[in-house]
Amino acid sequence: MSFKASIITLYPDAFPGPLGVSILERAQREGLWSLETVDLREFGLGKHRQVDEKPAGGGAGLVLRPDVAAAAIDSLPRDGRPLIYPSPRGVPFSQPVAEQWAAGPGVIMFCGRFEGLDERVIEGREMIEVSLGDFILAGGEVAAMAMLEATLRLISGVAGNHASVEDESFANGLLEYPQYTLPREWEGRGTPEVLTSGNHKKVADWRNQQSEALTKARRPDLYAAFPNGPEIRASETDDEHD
Ligand SMILES: C[S@@+](CC[C@H](N)C(=O)[O-])C[C@H]1O[C@@H](n2cnc3c(N)ncnc32)[C@H](O)[C@@H]1O
């Protein structure tokens, strides 16, 4: 079954954007996933297709109307896909969330604009608020694209070499080890000798150590939550390479 992404947005022309290049473009052509945009403006009211109104209680900006948002949402079949509202108030998006979505039939995403969406439609349509991070974007489109890109590349067959997906930062709860390529010497900086030794076990051990040291230094929060001890991971890596 192919993954289906439906995006409700005032700016359908913003899509596919980066979702339409490289491995995701190929994967879409091969039918591994599909993208549909729904133009929120088409559900707007009156001659000007108005989608927003002043906030109740006063204050700056405009709020997206619940009746207009619901009409757009209800134009799509509710076929088991989660209805996501990218929002700075939501649960933080993360690799485990991407993994969960990638294992399902797809997502419906509603891209907010202005001051956001009337609370009643968030409740009434059981929208799941998911945040890209602790900052404010102008709209949900970039957030939706980022969340989709992270999700789509986890779908089987999308990334050419699946080991590269399994080996990355967050895949095992840690940040990735430093990477090197040719030339071996560049501007007086060498490549760690162990990486050219041809000894897979030593390479795996070095990478594990580097991953752990980097995570401990840069993301102590992740390191504290790291579920497996280093020995367990080292032996897992041995099996992989032996
Ligand atoms: C200008 S923002 C509204 C921010 C809102 N007034 C607040 O303070 O929470 C407009 C839209 O951008 C999207 N957005 C902004 N920041 C986001 C973030 N960090 N994560 C996900 N979506 C975001 C949401 O869809 C939001 O409705």
The ligand as a Tripos MOL2 file, in Angstrom:
@<TRIPOS>MOLECULE
LIG
   27    29     1     0     0
SMALL
NO_CHARGES

@<TRIPOS>ATOM
      1 C1          2.5020   32.6530   12.6870 C.3       1 LIG1
      2 S1          2.1320   31.0050   13.0820 S.3       1 LIG1
      3 C2          0.9680   31.1690   14.4010 C.3       1 LIG1
      4 C3          1.5840   31.1060   15.7410 C.3       1 LIG1
      5 C4          0.5840   31.1800   16.8920 C.3       1 LIG1
      6 N1         -0.0150   32.4740   16.9540 N.3       1 LIG1
      7 C5          1.2970   30.8680   18.2130 C.2       1 LIG1
      8 O1          1.8070   31.7910   18.8380 O.co2     1 LIG1
      9 O2          1.3620   29.6930   18.5850 O.co2     1 LIG1
     10 C6          1.1410   30.4770   11.7360 C.3       1 LIG1
     11 C7          1.1220   28.9770   11.4590 C.3       1 LIG1
     12 O3          2.4370   28.5320   11.1950 O.3       1 LIG1
     13 C8          2.5780   27.1850   11.5990 C.3       1 LIG1
     14 N2          3.7520   27.1030   12.4950 N.ar      1 LIG1
     15 C9          4.4330   28.1440   13.0120 C.ar      1 LIG1
     16 N3          5.4510   27.7410   13.7880 N.ar      1 LIG1
     17 C10         5.4360   26.3910   13.7590 C.ar      1 LIG1
     18 C11         6.2290   25.3890   14.3780 C.ar      1 LIG1
     19 N4          7.2410   25.6910   15.1770 N.pl3     1 LIG1
     20 N5          5.9090   24.1050   14.1380 N.ar      1 LIG1
     21 C12         4.8850   23.7740   13.3180 C.ar      1 LIG1
     22 N6          4.0870   24.6860   12.7150 N.ar      1 LIG1
     23 C13         4.3510   25.9760   12.9240 C.ar      1 LIG1
     24 C14         1.2720   26.7750   12.2870 C.3       1 LIG1
     25 O4          0.4970   26.0190   11.3710 O.3       1 LIG1
     26 C15         0.6330   28.1090   12.5960 C.3       1 LIG1
     27 O5         -0.7740   28.0400   12.6050 O.3       1 LIG1
@<TRIPOS>BOND
     1     1     2 1
     2     2     3 1
     3     2    10 1
     4     3     4 1
     5     4     5 1
     6     5     6 1
     7     5     7 1
     8     7     8 2
     9     7     9 1
    10    10    11 1
    11    11    12 1
    12    11    26 1
    13    12    13 1
    14    13    14 1
    15    13    24 1
    16    14    15 ar
    17    14    23 ar
    18    15    16 ar
    19    16    17 ar
    20    17    18 ar
    21    17    23 ar
    22    18    19 1
    23    18    20 ar
    24    20    21 ar
    25    21    22 ar
    26    22    23 ar
    27    24    25 1
    28    24    26 1
    29    26    27 1
@<TRIPOS>SUBSTRUCTURE
     1 LIG1         1 GROUP 0 **** ****
